[in-house]
Amino acid sequence: MSQGIQRRVRRRAIGFGRALRARSRSADSGMTTVEYAVGTLVAAALAAVLYRIVTGESILNGLTSLITRALGVV
């Protein structure tokens, strides 16, 4: 192969590699944002469920009973 052809092939390969990296970066950044959004929604839903459970009457009665027994108060 002549040097001119080798240079052209090398330039095209480098250009192709740069284009491929640029495309993969742009597609990946969108996925990361979606993953964070879904994770945030799941965390908020879990917090709402736990808040609802902890503020329920049965949990309050159970904790009061547990503390009363632990302190030995009748």
Secondary structure as GFF3:
##gff-version 3
##sequence-region A 1 74
A	DSSP	alpha_helix	3	54	.	.	.	ID=ss1
A	DSSP	alpha_helix	57	71	.	.	.	ID=ss2
###
